[in-house]
C-alpha cells in the first residue's frame, strides 16, 4: 500500500490512509504479521480466476464533481469537476456497477478499454465484495492514490502489476464490509475478535486500526479459505495462527463467495 495504495483522509473522504497527515495512528501494543501485506502475495486472486463479468454498456458522456487521488493536500482529497465516459458493467450474478472513466483518455473507445479491463477484474472478486454498496468505479490516469468508500477510485498507474486484484479486494472490503460506509461488519464483534487475536495482519492495519483493519484482513481471509493453493502452506499457517478470531467471525457471515469456492 504505502504510496501507491489508495488513501483517503477522514476530513474529506473516509477510506484508506497511507501518510502521516492523519492523527488516527494507533499506539496499540499488539504485533502484526506482514509489513507490506497486499504486496506480500500477488496470487491470492490471479489471472487464473474466472470472472463473472458479462457485458459493458455505454451510457453517456457527462460531467461530475468528484475526488481525485492525484490532487491530495494536507487537508485531504480535493474534489474537481471533470468529464467522464459512463458505462454500466453487468455480471453473471450480483449487482451492476457504473464505471466512470475520466475523459482525459480522449476517446470513447480508449475509455471503454479501461472500463472493460477493470470490469473483468472486479468480476473476479467474490460476490460479497460487490454488494449494492459498491455503486461506482472512477478511473483516472496516472500514479495517484486509490481509495474506497461507495466508489472505488482507481489511478491506472497506481496499482498495476500482479497485486491489482488484491488491491481491489482491499478497496471493495472498505466499500461492502466497513461499517463506516454502511457495510455489513458488526464493529463490536469485530473489535472483540481483534482484541482476542492481539495481532494485526499488517503494519498498516496496526497503524490505522479503525479504518484499515477490515480492508487489510479480507484478502487474507480469501487466501486461507478460498485460495489456499495460491499461497504457501507456511504462509497459510502463519495467517491462521495470527488472526484466528477474525477469520472465525468472517466464516460466520456465510458470505456469497461465487465465483470462488471457499471452505
N, C-alpha and C positions, 0 to 999 in steps of 0.2 A: 504494500500500500504506500507507505511513505509518501513520496512526492506525487507519483502518478495516480495513486488511487484516490478517488473521489472524496472530497472534503466539503462539508457544509457547516457553517458556523451557526451556533444556536441563536445568535442575534437576528439571523435572517431566515435561512432555510435549514431546518434541523436535518441531520444526517451524519455523514462521516466527517471526522475532523482529523487532519493529519499534521497540523502545525502547532506551534507553541503559543499562538494568539489566544487559544481557548483556555479558560480557567477551571475546567472541569477535571483536570488531570488528577488521577487518584493517588492516594498515599497508601492504598491497600497493601498490607504486608504479604498477601498471597503471592505465590510464584506464578510462572507462566511456562508453557511448553515450547512454543515456537517463537522465534524473534520476528521472522518475516511472515509467517503463516500462509497467506494466499500465494506467496511466491516460494513456498516450500515444495509444493507438488502441483504440477500442471496436468495431471492425468486423472483428477477426480471426475471431471466431466470433459470429454475429449471429442475429437473428430469422429471417433468410432461410434459415439452415441447417436441414436436415431433422433430426428427432430419431428415434432408434431406440427410444424408449420405447414399450412395448406395453400394459402392464397394471399396475394398482396393486391390491394385495390387502391388506385389513386383517387383521392377525394377532391383536393383543391390546392391552390396556392394562396396563402394568406399571410397576414402579419400578426405576430404575437409579441407580448411584453413578458419576458421570462428571464430566468437566471442564466448566467454564462460562466462556466468554470474557468474561463480564461481571463476573467475580469474580477479577481478577488482582491480585497483590501483588508486592512486591519479591522474594519467594521463588518466584514463578512462578504458574501457573494453579492455582486451587483446585478440588477436587472437592466435589460436594454430591450429596445424594440428592433425586431428583425423579421425578415420574410422567411417563410418556411414552405416546403412542399409537404403536404399531409397525405399519409397513406393509412389504410386500415389493414392490419395483419390478422389473418384468420388462422385458426388452428384446428386440428382434428378433434380436440377436446379442450374445453376451457374457454375463457373469455377472449374476445377480440381486444387488440391493443392498437391505439393510434400511434403512429410513428411520424414525428415531425423532423424533417431534415432541413437544416439551415440552407437558405438559398445561395450561400457562398459557394455551394457545389455547382452553381451556374445553371445547369440544365436539369430538366425533369428526369432524363434518363440516368444521369450521374447520381442524382438524389435517390432514384429507385434502386440503383446498385447498392447504396449504403443501407437503405431500408430493408432490402432483401437479405443482405448479409446478417444484419442484427436480428431480423425476424427469425431466420433459421437458427441462430444461436440461442435466442430466447426459447425457441421451441424445444431445445434440448433440456431445459430446466424442468424439474418435476412440477406437476400442476399446482401444488400448494404454494409455489412461488410465483404463480401467475393468477392470483385471485383478482377480484374486481377492484382491489386497492391499487393495482398496477394499471393506471389509466393511460399513460403515455411514455414513449421514449423520445428524447430530444437529442438529435445527433448534430454535433458541431465539429468543425475541422480543428486540427492542431493538437498540441500536447497539454491541454488544460486538464483540470481535475474532473473526476467522475463524481456523481452524487446520486442519492436516492431519497425521495420522500414518497409522494404518489406519482412521481415521474422519475425515470432514470435518465440522468443527463450523461451523455457519452461524448468524450473527446476522442476522435478516431486515432490519434497518435498517443493517447494517454493510457491505454490499457491493452495494447496489442500483444501478440505472442501467444505462447501456449497457455497462459494463465487467464485468457479472456473469459472463458466460461466460469471460472472460479470468481472472477471479479463481478460478473453478472449475478451469480448466486448470492454473493455478499450483498450487493445493492438490492436485489429482489427480496432478500431477507429483511432489510430495513423496511421495504415497502409493504410487505404482506404479513410480517410477523411482529414487527416492532410496535408496541402499544402507543408510542409517540405519534404514530400515523394511523391509529385505529386498527393495528394488527392484532392477530389472534392470541399472542402470548399473554398469559396471566403473569403480570410482573411480580406479584407477591410470591407465586410458586416458583418463578424463575429465580428470583433472588434467594429464596430458600435453598434451591438446588445449588446455586452458585456458592453460597456460604458453606454448604456441606462438602462441596468439592474442594474448596480452599485453594483453587488453582485456576488460572485462565488459560485459554487455548493459545493466546498470543500476548506479546508485549503490548500491542496496540489495544487489545481488549482490556488489559490490566490498566493501561494509562487512561482510557476513557470508558469505564465500565458501564455507565448509564446508557451510553449511546452505541457502543461498538461491540459489546459482548455477544449480543444476538447475531449480528451480521458476521462477526468473525467465527462464531461457533457453527453456524448452519452448514457451511461447505464440508466441515469435518464430520458432522452427523451423516451427511450424504455419503461421504467417503467410507465410513465404517459400516453403515447399514445398507448401502445400495451399490457401492463401487469398491468393495474391499479388494477386488482383483486389480484395481488400478493403483493401489498403494502397497508398500512393502508390509510384510507380516509384522516386522518390528515396529513400524510407524503406527500400524493399526493398534497394536498392544499399548503403545505409548498414549494414544488418544483415549482408549478405553480406560486406562489407569488414571489419566489426568482429570477427566470430566465425567465420571460415571453417572452422577445425579442429573446433570443437564441432559445427557444422552437419554436417560430413562424418561425424563419429563417429555422430551421430544417424541420418544417412542409412543408415549401415552396419548399423543394428539391424533394418532391414526390418520396421518396425512395421506392425501391422494398423491402418490408418487409417480403416476404414469407420466412419461413412458419408461421410467426406471423401475426395476424390480428390486424391492427392498425387503430385508429380513429383520 
